[in-house]
Each structure stands twice: as structure tokens, then as C-alpha cells.
């Protein structure tokens, strides 16, 4: 049996209010281009996964934990738009950095790490639809989100405008095992 490959996808919808970040770590139906492949996420893809223990990280770095569902500092929900989150930022260096970058609108957006279980995706030629995911983590990212239908902003400030604020490159990373 081989270890499942951890995949990551990035988005950019975040609002900050006080020490809380809220937004979407993933949106349904928007397309990400991965080479010649076009990938979308189907509604319901996170339904089972959000009941588990999911981490909130900075740039996918397990040394910079911002919260987790088990402690209640990260709350996840799935609605008709996508995977929503609410994160209480810690009073740590990483938490203060994220808050400052969010207030300055310098963050690239949100990302999530996942494993696709057997039968969790559907292929039609070069189109991949993610229908069931094992969510491992969401991350605040300082660089380029992939899916264009998300945005990064503070709750008290306007959302970035223009397609260049929403169009970003895909981040794909593989890990041999999840620790």
C-alpha cells in the first residue's frame, strides 16, 4: 500500500475582524488550470472531512499552527459557495504576522491540503472534478492562490478588484506521509 499524496490548492477569500479571520478556503465550481488539466470542486466535497481534526497553518508550515478544529479555534462549514472558515488568530508571532499582513492586504489568500480517497474524483478527458476529499489543513498563504472566484480582503476594507487580484497560479505540493 502506498502513502496517499497530499495535494494543495489555494484561494484568496479572507476577511479580518479583530483577531479573527473569516472567509472561504475553497469555492465550488470555479476552475483551476493545472497544466492541461482543468479542475473544479463539487458541492459536498468537504461534507465528511470537516468533522475531523483540521489544522489552520501559515504557508502549509506545521511549525506555524494558527488554530485547529479540535480546540475550537478553527471552525469550518460547507455552504452553497464553498468551504467556509472562521479562525481565531493566536497571540503568537505567526498570528500577529498574519493579522498585520491581512490588514495591509498583503496576503495571497487561502489554501488547503487534502488527500483524494478512492472514488473521490471524477475524470472526463482533461477535466477533473473533486467530489470527496479528506481535508488535512487549511493555510493562510502569502503567495498565489489558484481558483479565480475567491478574493482576499479585510472585513472592514473592500475586496481587491480586477481580474489580476483574483487570478493566481496553482500551488501543488506532494508529501509522502502526513504526520
N, CA, C and O atoms as a DFTB+ gen file, in Angstrom:
716 C
 N C O
     1  1       0.840      -1.171       0.000
     2  2       0.000       0.000       0.000
     3  2       0.892       1.244       0.000
     4  3       1.800       1.348       0.825
     5  1       0.652       2.158      -0.886
     6  2       1.446       3.380      -0.943
     7  2       0.760       4.476      -0.148
     8  3      -0.461       4.491       0.006
     9  1       1.574       5.387       0.349
    10  2       1.018       6.518       1.102
    11  2       0.254       7.430       0.153
    12  3       0.673       7.654      -0.982
    13  1      -0.852       7.944       0.622
    14  2      -1.639       8.865      -0.189
    15  2      -0.866      10.159      -0.389
    16  3      -0.122      10.596       0.489
    17  1      -1.047      10.753      -1.534
    18  2      -0.375      12.005      -1.853
    19  2      -1.206      13.172      -1.345
    20  3      -2.396      13.280      -1.643
    21  1      -0.565      14.043      -0.574
    22  2      -1.240      15.234      -0.093
    23  2      -1.190      16.269      -1.193
    24  3      -0.111      16.618      -1.670
    25  1      -2.354      16.766      -1.604
    26  2      -2.434      17.799      -2.622
    27  2      -2.822      19.100      -1.953
    28  3      -3.464      19.104      -0.903
    29  1      -2.425      20.213      -2.572
    30  2      -2.767      21.524      -2.048
    31  2      -3.351      22.373      -3.158
    32  3      -2.911      22.310      -4.306
    33  1      -4.343      23.166      -2.803
    34  2      -4.938      24.126      -3.711
    35  2      -5.097      25.430      -2.953
    36  3      -5.311      25.426      -1.740
    37  1      -4.992      26.534      -3.654
    38  2      -5.031      27.834      -2.983
    39  2      -6.153      28.710      -3.510
    40  3      -6.550      28.614      -4.671
    41  1      -6.659      29.575      -2.622
    42  2      -7.737      30.511      -2.897
    43  2      -7.421      31.823      -2.225
    44  3      -6.403      31.943      -1.543
    45  1      -8.271      32.799      -2.405
    46  2      -7.971      34.096      -1.811
    47  2      -9.187      34.815      -1.268
    48  3      -9.441      35.958      -1.647
    49  1      -9.941      34.183      -0.394
    50  2     -11.035      34.937       0.215
    51  2     -10.907      34.900       1.723
    52  3     -11.125      33.866       2.355
    53  1     -10.549      36.046       2.295
    54  2     -10.357      36.169       3.733
    55  2     -10.781      37.562       4.169
    56  3     -10.535      38.541       3.465
    57  1     -11.417      37.650       5.329
    58  2     -11.746      38.930       5.959
    59  2     -11.229      38.879       7.379
    60  3     -11.303      37.833       8.024
    61  1     -10.708      39.984       7.881
    62  2     -10.229      40.062       9.254
    63  2     -11.096      41.031      10.040
    64  3     -11.456      42.107       9.562
    65  1     -11.421      40.618      11.264
    66  2     -12.171      41.474      12.170
    67  2     -11.640      41.187      13.564
    68  3     -11.791      40.075      14.069
    69  1     -11.023      42.173      14.187
    70  2     -10.375      41.910      15.462
    71  2      -9.239      40.935      15.251
    72  3      -8.366      41.178      14.418
    73  1      -9.231      39.841      15.984
    74  2      -8.203      38.805      15.822
    75  2      -8.780      37.575      15.120
    76  3      -8.262      36.470      15.283
    77  1      -9.832      37.755      14.352
    78  2     -10.473      36.642      13.666
    79  2     -10.388      36.831      12.157
    80  3     -10.656      37.912      11.633
    81  1     -10.011      35.761      11.472
    82  2     -10.064      35.721      10.013
    83  2     -11.258      34.871       9.625
    84  3     -11.525      33.840      10.243
    85  1     -11.974      35.305       8.604
    86  2     -13.101      34.544       8.091
    87  2     -13.083      34.603       6.583
    88  3     -12.556      35.548       5.995
    89  1     -13.648      33.611       5.966
    90  2     -13.738      33.620       4.514
    91  2     -13.942      32.226       3.973
    92  3     -14.554      31.372       4.615
    93  1     -13.421      32.011       2.787
    94  2     -13.537      30.727       2.105
    95  2     -12.156      30.202       1.762
    96  3     -11.347      30.900       1.150
    97  1     -11.893      28.966       2.162
    98  2     -10.644      28.305       1.816
    99  2     -10.766      27.612       0.466
   100  3      -9.757      27.257      -0.143
   101  1     -11.994      27.416      -0.007
   102  2     -12.247      26.799      -1.309
   103  2     -13.633      27.206      -1.776
   104  3     -14.538      27.396      -0.963
   105  1     -13.801      27.340      -3.085
   106  2     -15.117      27.630      -3.645
   107  2     -15.483      26.565      -4.669
   108  3     -14.629      26.014      -5.363
   109  1     -16.772      26.298      -4.736
   110  2     -17.268      25.277      -5.653
   111  2     -17.440      25.848      -7.057
   112  3     -17.805      27.010      -7.237
   113  1     -17.168      25.003      -8.041
   114  2     -17.460      25.348      -9.424
   115  2     -16.433      26.212     -10.127
   116  3     -16.444      26.277     -11.356
   117  1     -15.546      26.879      -9.405
   118  2     -14.538      27.681     -10.095
   119  2     -13.434      26.757     -10.605
   120  3     -13.196      25.687     -10.044
   121  1     -12.780      27.176     -11.650
   122  2     -11.791      26.329     -12.313
   123  2     -10.369      26.719     -11.951
   124  3     -10.033      27.897     -11.835
   125  1      -9.545      25.695     -11.778
   126  2      -8.107      25.882     -11.636
   127  2      -7.454      25.131     -12.795
   128  3      -7.833      24.000     -13.100
   129  1      -6.499      25.746     -13.423
   130  2      -5.781      25.099     -14.522
   131  2      -4.454      24.581     -13.998
   132  3      -3.631      25.333     -13.476
   133  1      -4.267      23.275     -14.150
   134  2      -3.063      22.597     -13.704
   135  2      -2.450      21.976     -14.948
   136  3      -2.780      20.847     -15.310
   137  1      -1.566      22.704     -15.597
   138  2      -1.065      22.264     -16.893
   139  2      -2.217      22.206     -17.864
   140  3      -2.904      23.206     -18.073
   141  1      -2.440      21.047     -18.464
   142  2      -3.539      20.897     -19.417
   143  2      -4.839      20.456     -18.742
   144  3      -5.864      20.318     -19.410
   145  1      -4.809      20.237     -17.450
   146  2      -5.976      19.764     -16.707
   147  2      -6.748      20.942     -16.131
   148  3      -6.165      21.901     -15.625
   149  1      -8.069      20.850     -16.217
   150  2      -8.949      21.837     -15.602
   151  2      -9.635      21.138     -14.432
   152  3     -10.281      20.104     -14.605
   153  1      -9.487      21.716     -13.237
   154  2     -10.007      21.093     -12.031
   155  2     -11.062      21.978     -11.378
   156  3     -10.911      23.197     -11.306
   157  1     -12.138      21.342     -10.900
   158  2     -13.167      22.037     -10.134
   159  2     -13.493      21.213      -8.893
   160  3     -13.179      20.026      -8.809
   161  1     -14.128      21.873      -7.938
   162  2     -14.562      21.204      -6.713
   163  2     -16.082      21.187      -6.712
   164  3     -16.730      22.218      -6.894
   165  1     -16.641      19.999      -6.504
   166  2     -18.096      19.839      -6.496
   167  2     -18.665      20.163      -5.116
   168  3     -18.012      19.907      -4.105
   169  1     -19.874      20.722      -5.065
   170  2     -20.540      20.911      -3.767
   171  2     -20.610      19.583      -3.021
   172  3     -20.876      18.538      -3.616
   173  1     -20.369      19.636      -1.719
   174  2     -20.397      18.428      -0.900
   175  2     -19.050      17.754      -0.750
   176  3     -18.933      16.798       0.016
   177  1     -18.025      18.219      -1.456
   178  2     -16.724      17.559      -1.427
   179  2     -16.081      17.548      -0.034
   180  3     -15.267      16.676       0.267
   181  1     -16.446      18.517       0.812
   182  2     -15.847      18.610       2.147
   183  2     -16.777      18.130       3.257
   184  3     -16.394      18.136       4.427
   185  1     -17.974      17.721       2.911
   186  2     -19.020      17.443       3.906
   187  2     -18.552      16.502       5.009
   188  3     -18.771      16.793       6.185
   189  1     -17.928      15.410       4.676
   190  2     -17.491      14.451       5.697
   191  2     -16.178      14.879       6.348
   192  3     -15.946      14.606       7.526
   193  1     -15.332      15.540       5.588
   194  2     -13.990      15.872       6.062
   195  2     -13.978      16.915       7.166
   196  3     -13.092      16.881       8.020
   197  1     -14.928      17.841       7.181
   198  2     -14.868      18.934       8.146
   199  2     -15.201      18.484       9.570
   200  3     -15.010      19.247      10.516
   201  1     -15.696      17.255       9.732
   202  2     -15.975      16.733      11.070
   203  2     -14.700      16.272      11.773
   204  3     -14.711      16.079      12.989
   205  1     -13.607      16.091      11.038
   206  2     -12.359      15.628      11.634
   207  2     -11.541      16.759      12.221
   208  3     -11.989      17.905      12.257
   209  1     -10.338      16.436      12.683
   210  2      -9.432      17.440      13.233
   211  2      -8.623      18.038      12.090
   212  3      -7.775      17.368      11.500
   213  1      -8.890      19.299      11.784
   214  2      -8.236      20.001      10.681
   215  2      -7.409      21.141      11.273
   216  3      -7.877      21.858      12.158
   217  1      -6.199      21.303      10.789
   218  2      -5.310      22.366      11.246
   219  2      -5.464      23.616      10.391
   220  3      -5.838      23.533       9.221
   221  1      -5.180      24.763      10.972
   222  2      -5.003      26.016      10.235
   223  2      -3.524      26.367      10.377
   224  3      -3.009      26.473      11.490
   225  1      -2.841      26.547       9.239
   226  2      -1.400      26.795       9.222
   227  2      -1.076      28.073       8.467
   228  3      -1.926      28.622       7.765
   229  1       0.132      28.536       8.612
   230  2       0.657      29.625       7.785
   231  2       1.549      28.992       6.735
   232  3       2.517      28.312       7.075
   233  1       1.241      29.202       5.470
   234  2       2.020      28.691       4.339
   235  2       2.296      27.187       4.421
   236  3       3.392      26.739       4.083
   237  1       1.314      26.416       4.865
   238  2       1.412      24.953       4.951
   239  2       2.522      24.488       5.879
   240  3       2.958      23.341       5.780
   241  1       2.989      25.341       6.771
   242  2       4.102      25.021       7.656
   243  2       3.567      24.487       8.985
   244  3       2.968      25.244       9.749
   245  1       3.770      23.196       9.279
   246  2       3.250      22.639      10.527
   247  2       3.916      23.225      11.774
   248  3       3.447      22.982      12.886
   249  1       4.984      23.980      11.615
   250  2       5.607      24.663      12.752
   251  2       4.909      25.989      13.058
   252  3       5.207      26.623      14.070
   253  1       3.978      26.415      12.189
   254  2       3.265      27.677      12.402
   255  2       1.757      27.413      12.429
   256  3       1.020      27.806      11.525
   257  1       1.327      26.737      13.492
   258  2      -0.085      26.420      13.674
   259  2      -0.811      27.676      14.130
   260  3      -0.390      28.346      15.073
   261  1      -1.907      27.984      13.447
   262  2      -2.734      29.143      13.785
   263  2      -4.007      28.747      14.524
   264  3      -4.612      29.576      15.204
   265  1      -4.417      27.495      14.398
   266  2      -5.617      27.015      15.060
   267  2      -5.933      25.605      14.598
   268  3      -5.252      25.044      13.739
   269  1      -6.986      25.044      15.190
   270  2      -7.434      23.706      14.765
   271  2      -8.864      23.497      15.206
   272  3      -9.344      24.111      16.159
   273  1      -9.528      22.618      14.491
   274  2     -10.934      22.374      14.793
   275  2     -11.095      21.693      16.143
   276  3     -12.059      21.971      16.857
   277  1     -10.187      20.819      16.506
   278  2     -10.297      20.087      17.774
   279  2     -10.357      21.028      18.977
   280  3     -11.060      20.748      19.947
   281  1      -9.622      22.145      18.919
   282  2      -9.606      23.090      20.040
   283  2     -10.720      24.133      19.935
   284  3     -10.971      24.872      20.887
   285  1     -11.383      24.193      18.785
   286  2     -12.438      25.169      18.579
   287  2     -11.947      26.520      18.087
   288  3     -12.746      27.443      17.929
   289  1     -10.647      26.656      17.840
   290  2     -10.113      27.929      17.341
   291  2     -10.261      28.041      15.827
   292  3     -10.105      29.127      15.269
   293  1     -10.557      26.944      15.166
   294  2     -10.875      26.920      13.740
   295  2     -12.240      26.272      13.586
   296  3     -12.477      25.167      14.072
   297  1     -13.132      26.973      12.904
   298  2     -14.455      26.443      12.625
   299  2     -14.634      26.380      11.115
   300  3     -14.367      27.352      10.408
   301  1     -15.088      25.232      10.629
   302  2     -15.283      25.011       9.193
   303  2     -16.755      24.733       8.923
   304  3     -17.457      24.152       9.750
   305  1     -17.201      25.154       7.765
   306  2     -18.568      24.869       7.333
   307  2     -18.582      24.799       5.815
   308  3     -17.745      25.390       5.133
   309  1     -19.539      24.071       5.318
   310  2     -19.718      23.986       3.870
   311  2     -21.095      24.545       3.550
   312  3     -22.097      24.118       4.123
   313  1     -21.135      25.507       2.627
   314  2     -22.409      26.049       2.176
   315  2     -22.450      25.972       0.652
   316  3     -21.614      25.300       0.048
   317  1     -23.393      26.637       0.034
   318  2     -23.532      26.547      -1.423
   319  2     -22.354      27.193      -2.160
   320  3     -22.126      26.889      -3.331
   321  1     -21.612      28.068      -1.504
   322  2     -20.469      28.721      -2.141
   323  2     -19.190      27.895      -2.045
   324  3     -18.418      27.832      -3.002
   325  1     -18.960      27.258      -0.887
   326  2     -17.724      26.504      -0.734
   327  2     -17.415      26.158       0.704
   328  3     -18.315      26.027       1.534
   329  1     -16.127      26.009       0.993
   330  2     -15.630      25.662       2.316
   331  2     -15.341      26.948       3.080
   332  3     -14.323      27.602       2.853
   333  1     -16.241      27.298       3.980
   334  2     -16.076      28.493       4.788
   335  2     -15.261      28.194       6.033
   336  3     -15.228      27.062       6.516
   337  1     -14.600      29.236       6.549
   338  2     -13.841      29.066       7.781
   339  2     -13.929      30.323       8.629
   340  3     -14.171      31.422       8.130
   341  1     -13.726      30.131       9.921
   342  2     -13.586      31.208      10.883
   343  2     -12.439      30.798      11.796
   344  3     -12.482      29.735      12.414
   345  1     -11.418      31.637      11.880
   346  2     -10.189      31.302      12.587
   347  2      -9.867      32.374      13.612
   348  3      -9.703      33.544      13.266
   349  1      -9.776      31.971      14.881
   350  2      -9.338      32.878      15.942
   351  2      -7.813      32.860      15.947
   352  3      -7.201      31.848      16.289
   353  1      -7.203      33.979      15.570
   354  2      -5.744      34.030      15.486
   355  2      -5.108      34.043      16.871
   356  3      -5.579      34.736      17.772
   357  1      -4.033      33.271      17.036
   358  2      -3.356      33.248      18.330
   359  2      -2.484      34.486      18.516
   360  3      -2.095      35.140      17.549
   361  1      -2.185      34.793      19.779
   362  2      -1.268      35.883      20.086
   363  2       0.151      35.318      20.097
   364  3       0.846      35.324      21.112
   365  1       0.549      34.831      18.920
   366  2       1.898      34.317      18.694
   367  2       2.507      35.148      17.573
   368  3       1.819      35.953      16.945
   369  1       3.780      34.956      17.326
   370  2       4.400      35.719      16.235
   371  2       3.710      35.438      14.907
   372  3       3.444      36.361      14.137
   373  1       3.418      34.164      14.633
   374  2       2.740      33.817      13.377
   375  2       1.361      34.465      13.309
   376  3       0.979      34.993      12.265
   377  1       0.609      34.432      14.411
   378  2      -0.716      35.047      14.434
   379  2      -0.655      36.548      14.225
   380  3      -1.460      37.109      13.483
   381  1       0.297      37.198      14.877
   382  2       0.445      38.651      14.702
   383  2       0.870      38.980      13.278
   384  3       0.402      39.963      12.702
   385  1       1.755      38.166      12.705
   386  2       2.181      38.394      11.319
   387  2       1.011      38.277      10.353
   388  3       0.843      39.119       9.471
   389  1       0.210      37.243      10.518
   390  2      -0.948      37.045       9.641
   391  2      -1.911      38.221       9.765
   392  3      -2.405      38.729       8.758
   393  1      -2.178      38.651      10.986
   394  2      -3.090      39.765      11.182
   395  2      -2.575      41.034      10.511
   396  3      -3.332      41.731       9.836
   397  1      -1.303      41.333      10.691
   398  2      -0.720      42.537      10.070
   399  2      -0.768      42.445       8.542
   400  3      -1.124      43.416       7.874
   401  1      -0.416      41.297       7.995
   402  2      -0.446      41.130       6.536
   403  2      -1.867      41.215       5.996
   404  3      -2.084      41.754       4.911
   405  1      -2.839      40.688       6.738
   406  2      -4.241      40.781       6.312
   407  2      -4.700      42.235       6.322
   408  3      -5.372      42.680       5.392
   409  1      -4.343      42.970       7.360
   410  2      -4.745      44.371       7.444
   411  2      -4.139      45.202       6.322
   412  3      -4.768      46.148       5.847
   413  1      -2.934      44.865       5.893
   414  2      -2.273      45.592       4.802
   415  2      -2.696      45.079       3.433
   416  3      -2.304      45.647       2.413
   417  1      -3.486      44.022       3.396
   418  2      -3.907      43.354       2.158
   419  2      -2.722      42.786       1.391
   420  3      -2.700      42.813       0.161
   421  1      -1.739      42.273       2.120
   422  2      -0.547      41.695       1.517
   423  2      -0.599      40.173       1.377
   424  3       0.286      39.584       0.757
   425  1      -1.609      39.536       1.935
   426  2      -1.687      38.081       1.844
   427  2      -2.130      37.651       0.451
   428  3      -2.877      38.359      -0.225
   429  1      -1.657      36.477       0.034
   430  2      -2.053      35.943      -1.251
   431  2      -3.402      35.259      -1.203
   432  3      -4.084      35.175      -2.224
   433  1      -3.804      34.768      -0.039
   434  2      -5.096      34.124       0.068
   435  2      -5.093      32.930       0.974
   436  3      -4.369      32.889       1.969
   437  1      -5.909      31.951       0.629
   438  2      -6.070      30.735       1.408
   439  2      -5.745      29.539       0.543
   440  3      -5.841      29.588      -0.683
   441  1      -5.365      28.478       1.196
   442  2      -5.045      27.233       0.525
   443  2      -5.549      26.095       1.399
   444  3      -5.898      26.311       2.560
   445  1      -5.591      24.908       0.862
   446  2      -5.950      23.757       1.678
   447  2      -5.188      22.539       1.202
   448  3      -4.906      22.383       0.013
   449  1      -4.859      21.675       2.156
   450  2      -4.168      20.417       1.865
   451  2      -5.144      19.277       2.026
   452  3      -5.897      19.237       2.999
   453  1      -5.143      18.353       1.094
   454  2      -6.132      17.288       1.100
   455  2      -5.570      16.035       0.461
   456  3      -4.568      16.069      -0.254
   457  1      -6.238      14.935       0.734
   458  2      -5.966      13.655       0.092
   459  2      -7.261      13.244      -0.595
   460  3      -8.348      13.396      -0.038
   461  1      -7.135      12.728      -1.796
   462  2      -8.308      12.242      -2.531
   463  2      -8.457      10.747      -2.259
   464  3      -7.624       9.956      -2.701
   465  1      -9.507      10.351      -1.537
   466  2      -9.717       8.924      -1.304
   467  2     -10.165       8.230      -2.587
   468  3     -10.536       8.888      -3.559
   469  1     -10.130       6.926      -2.585
   470  2     -10.593       6.162      -3.744
   471  2     -12.006       6.604      -4.100
   472  3     -12.880       6.648      -3.234
   473  1     -12.233       6.928      -5.358
   474  2     -13.537       7.367      -5.828
   475  2     -13.843       8.821      -5.520
   476  3     -14.965       9.273      -5.748
   477  1     -12.864       9.569      -5.004
   478  2     -13.076      10.951      -4.609
   479  2     -12.974      11.959      -5.729
   480  3     -13.235      13.145      -5.528
   481  1     -12.593      11.493      -6.923
   482  2     -12.556      12.415      -8.060
   483  2     -13.135      11.736      -9.290
   484  3     -13.178      10.510      -9.390
   485  1     -13.575      12.566     -10.218
   486  2     -14.140      12.075     -11.476
   487  2     -13.408      12.752     -12.619
   488  3     -13.113      13.946     -12.564
   489  1     -13.122      11.987     -13.640
   490  2     -12.404      12.499     -14.807
   491  2     -13.267      12.408     -16.050
   492  3     -13.941      11.406     -16.289
   493  1     -13.233      13.467     -16.833
   494  2     -13.813      13.475     -18.175
   495  2     -12.752      14.088     -19.063
   496  3     -12.644      15.311     -19.155
   497  1     -11.973      13.250     -19.713
   498  2     -10.858      13.741     -20.521
   499  2      -9.870      14.477     -19.641
   500  3      -9.316      13.900     -18.705
   501  1      -9.646      15.742     -19.935
   502  2      -8.692      16.570     -19.190
   503  2      -9.355      17.359     -18.056
   504  3      -8.735      18.250     -17.476
   505  1     -10.605      17.034     -17.741
   506  2     -11.332      17.734     -16.666
   507  2     -11.440      16.827     -15.444
   508  3     -11.897      15.688     -15.540
   509  1     -11.016      17.344     -14.307
   510  2     -11.080      16.617     -13.047
   511  2     -12.037      17.352     -12.118
   512  3     -11.925      18.562     -11.922
   513  1     -12.988      16.599     -11.546
   514  2     -13.895      17.161     -10.560
   515  2     -13.636      16.451      -9.242
   516  3     -13.702      15.224      -9.163
   517  1     -13.341      17.231      -8.205
   518  2     -13.125      16.691      -6.868
   519  2     -14.481      16.586      -6.186
   520  3     -15.163      17.593      -5.998
   521  1     -14.877      15.356      -5.809
   522  2     -16.208      15.142      -5.247
   523  2     -16.187      14.722      -3.779
   524  3     -17.200      14.852      -3.093
   525  1     -15.066      14.225      -3.290
   526  2     -14.943      13.803      -1.899
   527  2     -13.483      13.934      -1.504
   528  3     -12.611      13.315      -2.114
   529  1     -13.215      14.742      -0.481
   530  2     -11.833      14.996      -0.082
   531  2     -11.632      14.717       1.396
   532  3     -12.526      14.949       2.210
   533  1     -10.455      14.217       1.736
   534  2     -10.031      14.120       3.130
   535  2      -9.219      15.376       3.414
   536  3      -8.055      15.469       3.025
   537  1      -9.824      16.328       4.082
   538  2      -9.194      17.611       4.362
   539  2      -8.227      17.453       5.520
   540  3      -8.605      16.952       6.578
   541  1      -6.983      17.874       5.335
   542  2      -5.968      17.778       6.374
   543  2      -5.671      19.125       7.012
   544  3      -5.472      19.215       8.223
   545  1      -5.641      20.184       6.186
   546  2      -5.318      21.510       6.706
   547  2      -5.787      22.586       5.758
   548  3      -5.950      22.370       4.557
   549  1      -6.001      23.763       6.341
   550  2      -6.160      24.963       5.531
   551  2      -4.992      25.857       5.897
   552  3      -4.482      25.783       7.015
   553  1      -4.564      26.697       4.977
   554  2      -3.424      27.571       5.236
   555  2      -3.685      28.974       4.738
   556  3      -4.277      29.183       3.679
   557  1      -3.232      29.926       5.525
   558  2      -3.134      31.301       5.061
   559  2      -1.840      31.325       4.249
   560  3      -0.787      30.927       4.746
   561  1      -1.918      31.795       2.996
   562  2      -0.729      31.790       2.144
   563  2      -0.319      33.209       1.785
   564  3      -1.147      34.101       1.604
   565  1       0.979      33.378       1.692
   566  2       1.492      34.703       1.352
   567  2       1.710      34.849      -0.145
   568  3       2.079      35.927      -0.613
   569  1       1.486      33.774      -0.906
   570  2       1.671      33.836      -2.356
   571  2       0.383      33.475      -3.074
   572  3      -0.693      33.721      -2.529
   573  1       0.435      32.929      -4.218
   574  2      -0.563      32.859      -5.270
   575  2      -1.625      31.775      -5.152
   576  3      -1.312      30.597      -5.322
   577  1      -2.876      32.140      -4.867
   578  2      -3.973      31.180      -4.908
   579  2      -4.319      30.759      -6.338
   580  3      -3.968      31.437      -7.302
   581  1      -5.009      29.636      -6.451
   582  2      -5.271      29.066      -7.765
   583  2      -6.646      29.364      -8.324
   584  3      -6.770      29.766      -9.480
   585  1      -7.658      29.179      -7.541
   586  2      -9.004      29.297      -8.069
   587  2      -9.401      30.768      -8.160
   588  3      -9.255      31.500      -7.180
   589  1      -9.895      31.215      -9.304
   590  2     -10.112      32.638      -9.543
   591  2     -11.334      33.247      -8.865
   592  3     -11.426      34.472      -8.788
   593  1     -12.260      32.460      -8.379
   594  2     -13.503      33.022      -7.851
   595  2     -13.469      33.302      -6.354
   596  3     -14.514      33.344      -5.704
   597  1     -12.297      33.489      -5.816
   598  2     -12.170      33.847      -4.415
   599  2     -11.371      35.127      -4.321
   600  3     -10.693      35.510      -5.275
   601  1     -11.444      35.797      -3.174
   602  2     -10.702      37.042      -3.007
   603  2     -10.219      37.163      -1.576
   604  3     -10.742      36.499      -0.680
   605  1      -9.240      37.993      -1.361
   606  2      -8.663      38.211      -0.045
   607  2      -8.916      39.635       0.368
   608  3      -8.573      40.567      -0.359
   609  1      -9.512      39.818       1.528
   610  2      -9.782      41.175       1.985
   611  2     -10.047      41.184       3.470
   612  3     -10.331      40.147       4.069
   613  1      -9.955      42.344       4.052
   614  2     -10.347      42.542       5.430
   615  2     -11.844      42.775       5.476
   616  3     -12.412      43.341       4.542
   617  1     -12.479      42.354       6.531
   618  2     -13.912      42.577       6.670
   619  2     -14.224      44.058       6.593
   620  3     -15.253      44.445       6.040
   621  1     -13.352      44.892       7.137
   622  2     -13.622      46.322       7.179
   623  2     -13.097      47.076       5.974
   624  3     -13.230      48.298       5.906
   625  1     -12.508      46.382       5.034
   626  2     -11.980      47.028       3.835
   627  2     -12.586      46.385       2.602
   628  3     -13.098      45.269       2.678
   629  1     -12.537      47.066       1.469
   630  2     -13.119      46.485       0.249
   631  2     -12.301      45.303      -0.261
   632  3     -11.104      45.196       0.002
   633  1     -12.966      44.429      -0.986
   634  2     -12.298      43.304      -1.618
   635  2     -11.385      43.824      -2.721
   636  3     -11.674      44.857      -3.325
   637  1     -10.285      43.122      -2.993
   638  2      -9.461      43.523      -4.134
   639  2     -10.294      43.491      -5.406
   640  3     -11.215      42.683      -5.531
   641  1      -9.978      44.351      -6.328
   642  2     -10.746      44.385      -7.561
   643  2      -9.861      44.002      -8.731
   644  3      -8.634      43.996      -8.633
   645  1     -10.499      43.689      -9.818
   646  2      -9.777      43.369     -11.041
   647  2      -9.396      41.905     -11.120
   648  3      -9.179      41.236     -10.110
   649  1      -9.323      41.441     -12.328
   650  2      -9.014      40.027     -12.523
   651  2      -7.609      39.678     -12.067
   652  3      -7.364      38.541     -11.662
   653  1      -6.677      40.624     -12.122
   654  2      -5.318      40.296     -11.691
   655  2      -5.235      40.084     -10.190
   656  3      -4.311      39.418      -9.724
   657  1      -6.170      40.627      -9.415
   658  2      -6.199      40.384      -7.981
   659  2      -6.787      39.009      -7.680
   660  3      -6.587      38.471      -6.591
   661  1      -7.507      38.444      -8.635
   662  2      -8.168      37.160      -8.421
   663  2      -7.510      35.999      -9.160
   664  3      -7.709      34.842      -8.789
   665  1      -6.755      36.282     -10.166
   666  2      -6.142      35.212     -10.946
   667  2      -4.758      34.910     -10.382
   668  3      -3.887      35.780     -10.350
   669  1      -4.572      33.723      -9.956
   670  2      -3.295      33.320      -9.352
   671  2      -2.907      31.933      -9.863
   672  3      -3.710      31.198     -10.439
   673  1      -1.656      31.620      -9.625
   674  2      -1.187      30.299     -10.028
   675  2      -1.505      29.242      -8.988
   676  3      -1.730      29.559      -7.820
   677  1      -1.525      28.019      -9.401
   678  2      -1.814      26.891      -8.541
   679  2      -0.567      26.448      -7.781
   680  3       0.535      26.400      -8.327
   681  1      -0.772      26.132      -6.534
   682  2       0.314      25.573      -5.729
   683  2      -0.003      24.100      -5.523
   684  3      -1.009      23.753      -4.904
   685  1       0.855      23.241      -6.042
   686  2       0.670      21.806      -5.825
   687  2       1.932      21.279      -5.151
   688  3       3.037      21.466      -5.660
   689  1       1.770      20.637      -4.033
   690  2       2.916      20.048      -3.340
   691  2       2.558      18.631      -2.949
   692  3       1.397      18.333      -2.669
   693  1       3.525      17.775      -2.929
   694  2       3.291      16.406      -2.536
   695  2       4.071      16.091      -1.263
   696  3       5.217      16.511      -1.105
   697  1       3.454      15.367      -0.385
   698  2       4.116      14.869       0.815
   699  2       3.959      13.356       0.826
   700  3       2.892      12.842       0.491
   701  1       4.974      12.661       1.195
   702  2       4.896      11.211       1.216
   703  2       3.979      10.701       2.317
   704  3       3.296       9.690       2.153
   705  1       3.970      11.405       3.432
   706  2       3.101      10.995       4.539
   707  2       2.680      12.224       5.320
   708  3       3.375      13.240       5.331
   709  1       1.541      12.118       5.967
   710  2       1.056      13.225       6.793
   711  2       1.351      12.862       8.254
   712  3       0.924      11.822       8.754
   713  1       2.089      13.746       8.913
   714  2       2.446      13.449      10.304
   715  2       1.512      14.133      11.255
   716  3       1.659      13.998      12.470
